[in-house]
């Protein structure tokens, strides 16, 4: 609505910047859980893996890529959550000042 009309109604502003309190932990935990659950299947199958030697002279192992994603995602999620809290505070304080 903001892009179309140039403003966001206050009744829509609060849910827009507050729904992440529930959605982020739910999404992060489900994504991490699904990747963790899929790790044995990924390791046993060579799906999406590129083994050497090949024309590209490049190797890729999907199992280790999934582990790397978990290694970055789990410690990075508090940073993303705190960033969203800052954005929420900034956006909701702007809307209070303009009211």
Phi, psi and omega in degrees: 000324182298319181290327183280317187250350178089359177208162177244127177299144184297328179292340179261338181295314183297310179296329180298318183261004180243343183293340181293339179305323179264321188288321181297306180299323179296313181293315182295314182294323179290320179295315179296318179297319179292320178295316180297319179293327182278348184305315179298320178294318180298318181293321182284332178259150177264030180295134179063022178255144178237116185259154176273155349280149176209177182298324184279346183055046185218138178242144177218130178239116183297327179298313181288330175294321177294321176296321178296318177300315178297319182294331179268322187291315183296309179287338181277342183295323175298325177297316178297320181294316179294324176298316179295325176296320176295317178297321179297313180299317181294315183291318182286332176288327175296319182290328178289321180293326182280341180287000000 
